[in-house]
Amino acid sequence: MQKIEVTIPEEFGKYINSASLRFQYLYPDVTISISNANISIEGGEEGLLNNLRQELLHLVYKEKIYSETLEIRKSIYRAISDE
């Protein structure tokens, strides 16, 4: 079974758990383990680990954007519903 280590930059650390939960949902046959800012991905079809790495990093980034824009979206929804 193949394995790859992904290091997440410190500024993205607080989004690892949410992103990894989504990753596990999307890829149930892949095992991941988290240790500080490192995530191990194990399993998947041969040759796909780099794609899984890319997907994991995308999910972490996506979670960061979601979190940072949540208040803005709430404000917009409130403004729309008040009209």
Buried (B, 14 or more C-beta within 10 A) or exposed (E): EEEBEBEBEEEBEEBBEBBBEBBEEEBEEBBBEEEEEEBEBBBBEEEBBEEBBEBBBEBBBBBBEEEEEEEEEEEEEEEEEEE
